[in-house]
Amino acid sequence: MIPTSDQAISLWQTYALPEKKQKHSLLVASVALWLATQIEEHTKTRVAKELVYVTGLLHDIDKNISWETGETHPDAGVRILRSLGYDEVATLVKKHPLHAILDPTITPVTLEEKIVYLADKMTKYEVISVDERFALWRAESLTQEEQSVLDAAYPAVKQLELEICDMIQMSPDEMRNTCKNDILQQEREKI
């Protein structure tokens, strides 16, 4: 079962998702939907757009809750979503963290998993490039282990970015700029 957008957003309140994470999650959802739409238009491949959008809304749902012993992000979110019967969403959430691309057991494989993964790496609080997102991470005070994951993941994330770019026939810069402009235009139209 896939929750509606309204149900997903109500979970933000239930699990006290911080306002900055709400903004980020809404943007990840918008980027995921944009990517899915572009892929459908350019490849005539059907993408589960509702699933990628709602997963974007919920991918960080565990950012402000207590984790059980042994859990890390996004394990608690996956647990919560499965308990609510949102197994499809939970599967995509499990495959979105940076390190997932390095782990064959949780690396994004389906088109929907890849879309959500990349959408998260193209956003902070605005649409940015993968390179800009990695620069932001590098500017943080990372542990040696976190730095190692970042360094190891970068080439694989860039490869995924190019895979999606090939599908939508855009360069990474064109993809970022067009996505950003389209999302801003949609926001202006809501006013």
GICOR-V258790 format. One record per run of one state. SS is the DSSP state (A for helix, B for strand, O for the rest). FROM is the first residue (numbers start at 1). TO is the last residue. If there is no record, write none. Layout:
[[SS,FROM,TO] [SS,FROM,TO]]
This chain:
[[O,1,4] [A,5,14] [O,15,18] [A,19,43] [O,44,48] [A,49,58] [O,59,74] [A,75,83] [O,84,86] [A,87,94] [O,95,97] [A,98,102] [O,103,110] [A,111,121] [O,122,122] [B,123,123] [O,124,126] [B,127,127] [O,128,129] [A,130,139] [O,140,143] [A,144,168] [O,169,171] [A,172,190] [O,191,191]]
